[in-house]
Amino acid sequence: MMNKGFNTELYELEKIRFIIKDACGIDIGYAYDDLVFAEHGLFLIQFVDKAGTQFACWFNSEMPEMQEIKMYDSLTKTASLNNAVITYKGRFLMKQKVGSDEIEIEFVDI
Protein backbone atom coordinates (compact mmCIF):
# COMPACT_ATOMS: atom_id res chain seq x y z
CA MET A 1 0.00 0.00 0.00
CA MET A 2 1.41 3.42 -0.98
CA ASN A 3 0.89 6.59 1.01
CA LYS A 4 0.04 9.42 -1.35
CA GLY A 5 1.45 12.77 -0.33
CA PHE A 6 4.01 11.24 2.03
CA ASN A 7 7.59 11.91 1.03
CA THR A 8 9.55 8.68 1.52
CA GLU A 9 12.55 9.81 -0.51
CA LEU A 10 15.84 9.84 1.38
CA TYR A 11 18.74 12.14 0.61
CA GLU A 12 22.45 11.66 1.27
CA LEU A 13 22.45 13.97 4.28
CA GLU A 14 25.73 12.67 5.69
CA LYS A 15 27.57 13.47 2.46
CA ILE A 16 26.53 17.12 2.44
CA ARG A 17 27.09 17.34 6.21
CA PHE A 18 30.69 16.21 5.63
CA ILE A 19 31.20 18.66 2.75
CA ILE A 20 29.87 21.61 4.78
CA LYS A 21 31.90 20.70 7.88
CA ASP A 22 35.11 20.07 5.93
CA ALA A 23 34.77 23.17 3.73
CA CYS A 24 33.50 25.72 6.24
CA GLY A 25 34.03 24.25 9.70
CA ILE A 26 30.33 24.52 10.54
CA ASP A 27 27.56 21.99 10.96
CA ILE A 28 24.06 21.61 9.61
CA GLY A 29 21.60 23.71 11.56
CA TYR A 30 18.42 22.23 10.12
CA ALA A 31 17.33 19.90 7.34
CA TYR A 32 13.87 19.79 5.80
CA ASP A 33 12.88 17.75 2.76
CA ASP A 34 15.51 18.55 0.09
CA LEU A 35 16.88 21.67 1.86
CA VAL A 36 19.81 21.77 4.26
CA PHE A 37 20.44 24.93 6.28
CA ALA A 38 23.97 25.63 7.48
CA GLU A 39 24.39 26.74 11.08
CA HIS A 40 23.40 30.34 11.74
CA GLY A 41 21.48 30.41 8.43
CA LEU A 42 24.62 31.42 6.52
CA PHE A 43 23.63 29.46 3.43
CA LEU A 44 21.37 26.66 2.35
CA ILE A 45 21.97 23.70 0.10
CA GLN A 46 19.29 22.02 -1.99
CA PHE A 47 19.59 18.47 -3.28
CA VAL A 48 19.22 18.39 -7.05
CA ASP A 49 19.47 14.59 -7.22
CA LYS A 50 18.92 11.82 -4.71
CA ALA A 51 22.40 10.35 -5.26
CA GLY A 52 24.01 13.35 -3.58
CA THR A 53 26.13 14.40 -6.53
CA GLN A 54 24.33 17.60 -7.58
CA PHE A 55 23.51 20.43 -5.20
CA ALA A 56 22.26 24.01 -5.51
CA CYS A 57 23.48 26.69 -3.11
CA TRP A 58 21.95 29.97 -1.92
CA PHE A 59 23.60 32.39 0.49
CA ASN A 60 21.89 34.54 3.09
CA SER A 61 21.44 38.04 1.69
CA GLU A 62 22.89 39.49 4.91
CA MET A 63 26.25 37.77 4.42
CA PRO A 64 29.12 40.01 3.29
CA GLU A 65 30.05 39.31 -0.34
CA MET A 66 33.71 38.45 0.37
CA GLN A 67 32.71 35.88 3.00
CA GLU A 68 30.21 34.41 0.53
CA ILE A 69 32.87 34.10 -2.18
CA LYS A 70 35.34 32.39 0.17
CA MET A 71 32.72 29.94 1.49
CA TYR A 72 31.42 29.10 -1.97
CA ASP A 73 34.96 28.50 -3.26
CA SER A 74 35.68 26.18 -0.34
CA LEU A 75 32.35 24.35 -0.74
CA THR A 76 32.89 23.72 -4.47
CA LYS A 77 36.46 22.46 -3.95
CA THR A 78 35.42 20.09 -1.16
CA ALA A 79 32.39 18.91 -3.15
CA SER A 80 34.60 18.15 -6.15
CA LEU A 81 36.91 16.04 -3.98
CA ASN A 82 33.80 14.08 -2.92
CA ASN A 83 32.45 13.50 -6.46
CA ALA A 84 29.79 16.19 -6.19
CA VAL A 85 29.00 19.54 -7.79
CA ILE A 86 27.58 22.59 -6.02
CA THR A 87 26.04 25.26 -8.26
CA TYR A 88 25.57 28.83 -7.10
CA LYS A 89 21.91 29.86 -7.46
CA GLY A 90 21.78 33.24 -5.74
CA ARG A 91 20.77 34.64 -2.39
CA PHE A 92 17.83 34.24 -0.06
CA LEU A 93 15.98 36.39 2.44
CA MET A 94 14.70 34.95 5.70
CA LYS A 95 11.74 36.63 7.39
CA GLN A 96 9.71 35.66 10.42
CA LYS A 97 6.01 35.38 9.66
CA VAL A 98 3.96 37.90 11.61
CA GLY A 99 2.34 36.34 14.66
CA SER A 100 4.05 32.99 14.11
CA ASP A 101 7.22 31.06 14.92
CA GLU A 102 7.49 30.07 11.25
CA ILE A 103 10.00 31.61 8.90
CA GLU A 104 9.47 32.53 5.30
CA ILE A 105 12.23 32.15 2.72
CA GLU A 106 12.37 34.17 -0.46
CA PHE A 107 14.86 33.07 -3.10
CA VAL A 108 16.59 35.72 -5.20
CA ASP A 109 17.99 34.00 -8.29
CA ILE A 110 21.03 35.31 -10.11
N, C-alpha and C positions, 0 to 999 in steps of 0.2 A: 504494500500500500504506500503510495507517495503522498507527501504532505505538500499541497500547493501553497505557494507563498512563503514557505520556510526555506531559508537559505542554508543548504547543507554543504556548500562549497567551502573547502579549506584552503588557506593560503600558506605559503612558506614563511611564516612569521619569524621563525628563528633565523632564517637567512638574512632578512632585512634588519633584524635586531643586531646581528653581528656586523653587518655593513655600517650601520649608523654608529654603533659603539666604537668600532675600529677606526672609522673615518673622522668622527667628531668628538669622541670621548663622552658621549651622552647616551642615555637609554631611551627606550620608548616610553612615552608618557601615557598613551592611550591608543587602543586599536579598536576600530569598529568597521565591520564588513570588509571592504577592500581598501580602507584608509588606515594609515599608521601615523600618529602624531608624535613627533619628537618631543622630548621633555621641554617644558616651558613654552610649548607652542611655537618653537623657532621655525619649523618647517613641517610639511606633511608629505608623505609618500603614498602613492596610490598604486596598487597592483594592476598591471596591464594584462598580465597572463597569470594563470594559476601555477605555472611551473616556477615562478620566482626568478625569471630571467629578464623581464621587462617591467620597468617602473616609471612612473611620472612623478615629478617633484614640484611642489609649490613652496615658496617661502613667505613667511609672515611679512606683511607690508610694513611693519614697524621695525624690521631688522635693517641695520645700516648696510648699504650696498656692498662695501668692501668685505664685511663679514659674510654676507651672502655668497659672494664670489669665491671666497676661500673655502667655505663649507661645501659649496657645490663642486668645486674642483676636487676636494678630498673625497666626497661621496662618489663621484664618477670614477676616480682612480681605484678606490677600494672595490666598487661594484665590478669593474672590469677584471680585477684580480680574482673575483668570485664568479666569473662567467655570467655577469648580469650587465644590463644597461639602464642608466637612469637618465631620463630626458627632462630638461627644464621646461616647465609649462607656464610659469608666471608667478604671480603673488596672490595671496589671499588676505581677506579681512575677517577678523573674528569679532563678533558683536554678541553681547548678552541680550537675549530676548526680554522685552519689558515685562516685568511681573512674573518672571520664570527663571529657573536655574539653567535652562537650556541655552546653548549658544547657537548662533547662526553663522555660517561660513559663506562668504561670497568670493568666488574665484575670479581673478582678474587675469585673463589669458594675455600672452605676449603677442 
